[in-house]
Amino acid sequence: MDYLYLEKVTSEIEQFLKKARISEVYLSGKKLSIGFGRFYLNCYFGVPNAFFLSSNPITQERFPHLNPLKSSYLKEISMPYKDRVVELSLVKILSPTQFEKYYLVLEITGKNANLFLLDSERKIKFMLRPTLSSVRELSLKEEYQPPPLDKRPFEELSFGQVIPEGIEKSLYKYALFLSPLNSREIAAIYREVGDLKRAYQLFMERHRNSTSAYLYYKNGKPAYLTTFPYLSLSGLECKEFSGELPYSRAWEEFYREKALKGEVESLKARLIERLEKRKRALLKELSSLKGEEELLREAEEKRKFGELLKVNLHKVRSGMEEVEVYDFERGEKVTVPLEPSLSPHRNLEFYFKAYRKLKRKAEVSSERRKEIERELSFLENLTSVISSLEDLEKLRELSGEFSRKDNVKNSLSFKTFTLPTGKKIIVGRSARENELISLKLSNPWDLWFHAKDVPGSHVVLKLKRGEEPTKEDILLAASAAAYFSKGRNSGKVPVDYTLVKRLKKPPKSPVGFVTYSGEKTVWVKPEAFEEVLKPPKEGAEEVPIGKKR
């Protein structure tokens, strides 16, 4: 974020919060939220940075090192260093005659963004992370020094031959306060007026006179924040913010859509990689498993050698490597391999023991193959569901679920079906699974279904943001809820459905119990869902549905 936009945000926050009292201070990773009554000053030190005032905190994790700030009053918010550094001057009243002073310094400087808590002498009490610059090495209990500046005010710079491309590429390298985006805009104004100083003056006038913020989108995603409409961005979709706290509200929306989206995608990628790792291990195990038929053939061979050896044991002597016997069933001579170090009876025992072991292994192999195939199918479904999630907190909860158990399948499980229209529904198989799919594996805009007034599975119809389900989708999802309920054999069954965001988990309620509001009710036949479960007729195109387990 550039200095000029941060300047606007700081100014409006200073006017809004001056002399306000800090009620809460939260810090988690790169997120800071400072409570001032019903408002929160939020700062995100990740990329892209964020700094805004809103009614909701971006984190609620308490952090002991910042506890001294609680109950202090905000004396001033300023930008004292001509850089993207915001300073909060705080006063904590201990008694009518005693008080403490603190300074909270927020360096909103891109990938090197940082946080410092200073005492009354401006010495560092806490820093979010060590400074990495070789020209500024800061340590605890040392006096704070701001980031070094190597730029000069525009008025102090001299320019030779000026072309728009040169302005756009390098002005920000030398001019104080300007970002690459600002330089591009000045170049666009220069193309209209033909004079660089005039272009700069017009740019600064438009910035100073602005009372609205502008959020620009590129390919449907938030890309730029500006303090007035930019000529250089005229081809992009733009959203204007005016009224109260316009710059904060625009930055909050930018953060919610872009910074949080980045966290969501990063966490999804880590979770999916965990699933992929499990899938690779299962596929490796599956490839190493011998087939049941092959193992049974080997078992039968061992049994046959044992039976032949049992009948001809009198021919065997210790130290022999093989013995030739006649197989009356086949009508031919057969050579039975022997272990020279074993006695005749031990060789006999070896074959029958190997036979029993291979037979058990064939049984286990068959079951294990089915288990692996079921788990692979489940992991595919889970990957698909996680890919559709956009709620950061739910993804974090899932990450916690994964970290507590080595086997993901034991941690999470559910049924997945694909409806004829291509939309997916997920169905819980137990109270715990019901809670997981309803509260952790669903987005706020998904639809939730449950048979009315009877025990049954929670069913969630997965939708894209803003997508409207068809009537067919609603009725089939409802019939699934009826089918997987105690009302399956009751003719028509009433099924409630509502948006997932209208579900609530009452404190201390049993696992799988939720309350809901804003519901609608449809009457459906459970057997309607049986048509989805039926395998396709021979020659017909198969509709992909989850495997029944």
N, C-alpha and C positions, 0 to 999 in steps of 0.2 A: 504494500500500500504506500502511496506517495505522501509526502509531508503536507501538501495543501489540503488533501481530503482529511487527514488526521487532525489538522488544525481546526477545520470546521466541526468535526466530531467533538474535539476537546472543548471548544468554545461552548457548544450547546449543552454538553454534560456539566461544565463548570457553572453555567447559569441555572441548571436544573437542580444540582446537588449541593451547592455552596452552603456550608454550615450544617449539612446533614450529618447524622450520627450513624456510625457503622454498627450494624446489629449482628452480622455474621461474616466470616471469612472462610472461603473454601478454596482448596487447591488440590488438583489431581493431575499428575503428569504435566501436560502443557496448558491446562485450563485453570483459570482463576475467576472466581465469582465473589464479589464483595457486596453484601446486603446492606442497603440503606432503606430500612422500612420495607415497603412493598416493591422497591426497585432493586435491581442488581447491576453493578458495573462489571461487565464481563471482558476478559482478555484471553485470547488464544495465541499461544506462542509457537504454534506449529506453522505449517505453510499451506495456504496463505494465512497471514496473521489476521486477527480480528480484534476490534475494540469497540464496544457499544454498550448502551444502557437499555435494559429491557425489564419486563416484569417477571422473567424466568431466569434462573441461574443455568449456566452450561455445565456446572458440576456442583455436587453437594457433599463432597468428601472433605471432612475436617482435616486441618493441617496445623499441628501444634506450634510450629515455628512462627506462624503468623497470628497466633492468639493475642499478642500484645496490642494488635490493632483494634480489637473489639472494644466497643464503647468510646472510641475516639471520634472526634469531630473533624470534618473535612474543612480545612481552612481555605485551601486553594487547589485548583487543578491548572497546571500550566505546561508550556513547552519551552523550557528555559535555554535549550542548547542549539537551536536552529537545526535540529535533526529530528528524526522520528522517535523522540523520547518524550514521554509524558511523565510528569512528576506530581504526585499527590502529597500536599503538605498537611499533616495530621496533628491534632492536639488532643491529648487525653487528660482530662481533669481528674486529679486524684483527691483534692480537697480544695477549699476556697483559696488556699495560698500555694498549692502545689499542682504542677502539671508536667506532663512529658510530651516531648515533640518527636515525631517520626516522619520519615520521608519514604514513600513507596515509589520507586522508579520503574517505569514500564518501558523497556526498549523494544519498540515495535519495528524491528529492522530486518524483516525477512527471515531467512533461515538461521540467523544468529540472534533472534529475538531472545530477550532475557528479562528477568525480574530481580530487583534488589530491594531489600528492606534496610533503611539506614537509620541510625540513632540521631539524637539531637546535634551531634558533632559531624554528621554526615559520614560516619564510619559504617562499614558494611556489617550488618548483623546476620543477613541471610541472602544467598543468591540462588536462583533456580538452577543454574548450571555454570561451570567454570567458563571464563572468557577464553576464547581460542586465539585471539589476535596476538601476534608477537609484539605489537606496539602498545598493547594495553593488557597487562597482566594484573588482575585484581584478586585480592585475597580477603578473607574475613578479617574484621577489625582494622582494615586499611580504609583510608578515605576514598570515597567513590570518585571515579573519573569517567566522564562521558566518552562515547566513541569518538575517535579522532575525525576531524573534517578536513578534506582537501579540496573543497569547492569554494567559489567566491560568488558574491552577489552579481547578478546579471549586469548591473550598471557598471561594475568594475572591470568587465571583460571587454576586450577589443576583438573585432572580427575583420578578417580580410574579405576575400570574395565569398559571397553567401549564395548557396543554392539550397532548395528545399530538402534535397536528399542529405546534404551535410548537416542541416539543422536536425533533421529527424534522427540521424545516426549518432551524433556526438554532442549535442547541446547539453544533455543531461550529465555528461561526464565532467563538465566544467562549471555549470551554473548551479548555484545554491537553490535548494527546494524543488528542483525539477526532476521528474521521473522520465523514463523513456516514453510513456504515454503522453505526458505533458509536452515533451519535445515534439512528438508527432503532431499534436494539436497546434502548437505554435507554427510548425511548418505548414500545416493546412491553412492557417490564417495568413501566413506570409504569402502563400500562393494567390490570395485575394487582394492583399494590400501592397505587396511588393517591397515592404520595408520591415527589417527584422525587429528594430526597436519598437516600431508601432505595433507589430504583431504581438510582441511580448506584452506591451502595455494593454492592448485589447484583451489578451488572455487573462492577465491579472485583474483587470476591471470586471470581467465576466465572473471570475472566481469570487472576488470580494462582494459583488452585488447579488450573488446567488442566494436564494433562500430554499432551494430544493435540491434533492440528491437524485442521481440518475444511475440506474443499474442496467448495464448492457449485457445482452445474451448473445453467445456465439454457438451455433449448432445446438440451440436449445438449452445451453448451459450458461450459468452466470460467468462473465469474463472480466468486466471492468466496472469500476465505480468512479463517477466523476461528480464535480460540484456544479456543472452546467452542461447543457447539451453540446457534445463535441462534434465539430464538422468531420473530423477524421473517422468518426464511428457512425456516420449518418446512415450507412447501409445495414446496420444491425438493429435487431429488436431492442426496444428500450422501455424501461418502466420508471416512471417519475414518482418520487416520494416528497410530499409536502406536508404542511401542518406541523404538529408537535414532533420533535426529535427526528426530523427526516433523515439526517445523515446516519444516526444510530440505527434507525429502522432498516435503511437500505443495507448497511453493513451487516446487520443481523441476518437479513434474508440471504445476502451473499454467503455468509458463513454457514447458515443452515443448509443451503443448497450445494455449496461447493466444498468447504472445508470438512463438514460432516460427511458429505458424500464420499470424499477421499478416505476418511476413516472407515466408513462402511465398506467400501470396496477393498481396502487393505485387510480388514478383519475377515471379510468373506473369503478373500484369497487364501488367508492363512487357514481358515476352517476347511475350505475345500481341499487344500493341499494335504491337510490331515486325513481327510477322507480318501484322497487319491493314494496316499501312502499306504493306508489300510487295504485299498483295492489291489495295489501292486503286490502286497504281501499275500493276499488271498489268491490272486491269479498264479503267483509263483507256487503256492502250495497246491493249487488245483492241478497245475501242469506236472507236478511231481507225483501226484496220486496215481497209482495203478488202477486200471479199471476193474470192476467187480468180476467180470468174465475172465480176465487175464489171471487174477489172483486165484479164482476157483479152479482154473486149468492147472496152475502150479500146485494147488492143494491136492487136486486129484492125482497128479503125477507122484507127489510124495506118498499119498495113501497107497497108490498102486505098487510103488517100490517097497513100501512097508509090508503089504500083504504078500508079495512075492518073496521077500526076505524071510518073513515069518514061516512060510511053507518050506523054504530051502535053507533054514538056519544051520542045519547040520553040515552044509557044504562050506560054511564060512569059518575061516581061521583068523586068528589075530594077526595083524600086519598086512592083510590083503587090501589092495586098493580098489578091487572090483570083483564081482562074482557074476558068472553067466548062468542064467536060469531059463527054464522054459515056461512061457506064458500060454496056458491052455486056452484062455479066452481069445487071444489073438492068433494062436496057433503058430507062434514063432519064438525064437530065442531072444532074450532081453538081457542087456548088461546093466547090472545095478551098481552104481558108484559106492565105494565104502571109504570111511575114514580110517586109515591104518592104525592110528593111535588109540582107537576105541575098540572095545571088545565086541564080539558079535551081537550080544544083547543090547549094548549101548548104541550100536548102529541101528538096530531095530527100533529102539526107543526114539532115536533122533528123527527117523522118518515119520513116525506117528505124532511126535511132538510138533514137527514142522508142519504137518498136515493140519493139526488143530489150530496152530498159530495163523497159518495162511487163511483158514476159513473164517476165523474171527476177524482177521484184518480185512477180508473181503466185505464182511458185514459192516465193519466200522468205516471202511473206505466209501461204501455206498451211502451211508448216513452222512459222513463228513462232506461228501461231494454235494449232497442235497443242501446241507447247512451252508456251505460256501456259496452255492448258487443263490440261496435265499438271501444271504447277507449281501452279496454283490448287487442283487436286485434292489434291496433296501438302500444300500449306499448310493446307487444311482438316483433313487427317488429323493433321498435326503439331500444330495448335491443339487438336484433341481429345485427343491424347496428353499434351500439356503441361498441359491442364486437369485431367487425372487425377493428375498428379504431386504428391506431398506431401513429397518429400525435398529439404530446403533446399540441401544440398551439391550434389546432382545438378542442381538448377536453376541454381546458381551456375556450375557447369561448362558448362551449356548457354549461359548468358549470355556466358561467355568464348568459346564457339564462335561465337556470333552476332557478337560484337564484332570478331572477327579477320577476318571475311569480309563483304563487302557483300551478296553474294547468298546468302540463307539456304539456297536449294536446293543450292548447291554445298557448303555447310557440313554439311548433314544431309539424308539421304534414306533411304527405306525403303518397303516395301510395307505396306499396311494392308488387312485384310479384316474384314468383319462376319459373324459366324457366324449361322446361323438363329435362335439363341436371343437375338441382339442383342449378345452380347459381342464385343469386338474382339480380333484378334491382330495383332501387328506382326512383320514378317519382314525380316531383314537381307539385303542384296543383295551385300555384299562383306565382307571381314574388318573393315574400319573400321566399316561399318554394324552388323555383328554386335556389336562392342564397344559402340557407341553405344546400341543398343536394350537391351542386356543390363545395362549398367552405368550409363547415364545417363537413359534414357527409361522406366525401370520402377521401380515401388515394391517394397519388400521382400516384400510379400505376393502379388505377381504370380507366375504360374507360368512357368518357363523350360523349353523343349523343344529337344532336339537328337538327330538320328539317331545311334544308337550305333555307334562305331568307324568311321564313314565321314565324309568332308568334307560339309558342308552348312550351310544357313542356321540362325542362331539364331532361334527363334520364341518370342514372349512372349505369353501369354494375360493380358489386362488384367482385373483384378478390383478390386472395391471392398474397403476394409478390412473384414475379418471375413467376406467373402462366400465361400461354398463353390461351386466350379464343379460343373456337372453332369458325369456320365460322358460324355455326348454331347460337351460342350465339350472335355473332356480328349482324347477319341479324335480329334476333328476337328483340334484343335491339333497333336496328335502326327502325324496323317496329313499336315498341312501341312509339318511338319519332315521327314517322309519324302519328300514330293513335291519339296521344294526341297533335295534332297540327291543325292549320287552313287548312292544306293540306290533311286532312283525306279523303275527297271525290274527290281527284284529280288524281286518278289512281296511277301510280308510283310516288313516292316522293323522291327527293334527300335528304339524311341525312348525315351531317358531323359528324365525330367522331374523338376524340383525347384523349391523356392521360390527366387526371385531373391536373397533374403538369404543363401542358401547358396552363391552364386557368389563366387569370389575371382580376382583378377588377380595372378598371381605377378610379382614385380619383374623387370624386364628381359625379360619374355616377349614374343613377337611380338604384333602388333596382332591383335585378334580372339580371342586365346587366353585361355580361362578354365578354372579347375578348379571342381569342384562336389562336394557331398556330400549325403547324405540322399536320394538319388534313388530313383525307382521306374521300372520299365521296362514298357512296353506294346508289343505287336506289332500293327502296323497296316498296312493297304494304302494305298499312295500314291494310288491312283485314287479312294479315298474322298473326297479333297479336290477331285478334279476335278468332282465333283457340285456343290460349292459354287461353282466357277468358271464352270459352265455358265450361259448366259443363261436367264431364265425362259421357259417356253413362252408362246406368244401367248395373251393372255387371263388368264394366271396372274398373281398378285400378285408383284411383283419383290422379291427379297431383296437389300438393299443390301450390296454388297461393294465393296472397293477396286478401282479400275480396273487392269486388267492392263497393265503397261508393258513 
